Amino acid sequence: MPYPTQPTASHFINGAYVEDTAGVEIPVIYPATGAQIAVVHEATPAIIEHAITSAKAAQKAWAAISGTERGRILRRAADMIRERNYDLSVLETYDTGKPMSETLYVDATSGADALEYFGGLAGSLTGEHIQLGEDWVYTRREALGLCVGIGAWNYPTQIACWKGAPALACGNAMIFKPSETTPLCALKVAEILHEAGLPAGLYNVIQGTGAVGAPLVTDPRVDKVSLTGSVPTGRKVYAAAAEGIKHVTMELGGKSPLIIFDDANLEDAVGGAILANFYSSGQVCSNGTRVFVQKGIKDAFLKRLQDRLNEAKIGNPMDEATNFGPMVSERQLSIVQSYIVRGEAEGARLVCGGKRIERDGYFLEPTVFADVTDDMTIAREEIFGPVMAVLDFDTEEEAITRANETEFGLSAGVFTSDLTRGHRVIAQMEAGSCFINSYNDAPVEAPFGGSKNSGVGRENSKAAIEHYSQMKSVYVRMGAVDAPF
Ligand code: NDP
């Protein structure tokens, strides 16, 4: 199935597409049909070496030019991404199966936001001057050097940009390894960055499984690793990076709570719960999959939720009327199905959905369980699919305690008409990215990331600068040196 934006080779290194057919073949599957649409080759050791040496060769000169010049290139790339949004959205849809009604508005556009935002910041990155009597200290904000980005499969364009934009703004080089499930989009990001004027070698994309990610993480020439992935992978990558005392950003999984009080606006709360569970067919790390509903509003909430789920348009993702697409892969579909079986076996009440949809591709019905209790597997483990667990609660205190009883801490949300309560509850949530009367907004201006096992570091916002640069302090003595002997 040819499409206009198909990349021409597996890797993008030193400013050009590169192929090495000695690498194991990775088939690229369109999740809406199960058809193979492309093949890429896993990076061989020679490809990995090429990516590292070209990045190292380019980085110092890049860090030496002014931030304004670096930013200009990133902002040009942002404009080009916006101009090509339609084609990039088609590619994102082929890579992930997410419907065009999402990809046209969220994926390339949020990547462009990151390039524009960090491009704008690049010229204002400075150190400070600290006067100490006649002596003084100045600090220099310096690049880390070579950063490795490793992506998950749910937002391949966005993740490639969210990691690349701050890294490049701060004067680093980046090697990005997309998930083997969605290898295509990051290649286009690299192509556009270079078309916008990025010098060769500064943003290289190489393909492969964790077997390619692992040697990148341990290579002594790599200074920083930024991973978006699951907690088990995060543990491995964090430990491997620790061997070399490397900087890390870990954007990992979640099992986030969404607390809906009796006084919430019902329509908004249902809308929030839909955004928190069914966008991208539930394959979103920050999803609020434990929906705590206060008992007084529970029946009305479940009824309205079912009504609105009946309006979901499930089908061909290329049809812009479709608003619910397939899971990314047969494997992910079967993982999610096994959780649905577990939910029923452990006594949760299936309110709607639960079945694979009879058509080509990996479609699963939007699924809601009610009467879920805290000890059930579907309330404890990240499912990463369109499965909402509704739990009942009586008091605010109880909801807060139960919401925090999890190893994860990525997100949390609250719906209430009592704004004082909204702020009070959110202040007590052990989570990094929180929402009041909203869910799953991720503007580039706001820090994004998790606490507890959901990660370390923050992406987006000025906070990301701290994770892609380091401070050097320089003491300057103005007088004689007073030594003891
Ligand atoms: P995985 O953890 O399976 O993989 C993440 C990436 O790490 C992939 O590119 C993978 O390669 C690579 N990888 C696997 N093992 C290693 C290793 N030992 N060394 C280096 N790299 C390795 O996650 P998924 O791709 O399945 O994505 C889903 C997960 O990502 C969910 O848990 C989700 O919550 C999380 N996520 C977190 C986000 C956040 O910002 N907090 C955002 C989006 C998703 P490959 O898969 O190709 O083998």
Residues whose N, C-alpha, C, O or C-beta is under 5 A from the ligand:
A	BS01	NDP	I150 G151 A152 W153 K177 P178 S179 E180 T181 G208 T209 G210 G213 A214 T228 G229 S230 V231 T233 K236 V237 E251 L252 G253 G254 C285 S454
